């Protein structure tokens, strides 16, 4: 399992390139230093999916 802030698109691309699948979005999950809330995207990869890639 991995996650990244939804505004960080580059991190999402890295996870997708690794074969991970977007599992869900935790809306307004994290409060930033400026007081705003950020959504967090969560990704997952099952062992069977990882085995197929290697």
N, C-alpha and C positions, 0 to 999 in steps of 0.2 A: 504494500500500500504506500502511496505517496500523495502529496498534496502541494498546492501552490495557490497564491493569491490570484484571483481571476484576472486582474489587470496585468499580470506578468505573463503575457502571451508566449514569450520565448521559452519559459519553463514548461509550459503546456506542450509545446512542440517537441521538446526533448523527451518528455514522458511518452508521447504518442510514438515517436521514432523508436523508443525502446520496446514498443509493443503493448504498452499499458492502455487500458480502456477507461474512459471517463465513467465513474460509478455514480457520481452525484455532485451537487453543489450545496455547500453549507452557507446559506444566505446570512449576511451580516454576522459572520462568525467571529471576526477578529476586530478589536478596536485599535486603530492606528494612533500614532503619537499626536497627529493633528486633530484627533477627536472623531474622525470619520470611521465608519465601519466598512469592512471589506468582506466580500464573498470569498470562499475558499473552494477550489475544485479538488475533488478527491479522485484518484485513479487506482485501479487494481489490476493485478495480473495473477491468474491462477497458475499453479505449478504445471498443469497440463499444457497451458498456452505457452509457457516459457520453454518447456521441453520441445514443442513443435518448432520453435524458432532456432534451437541449437542443434 
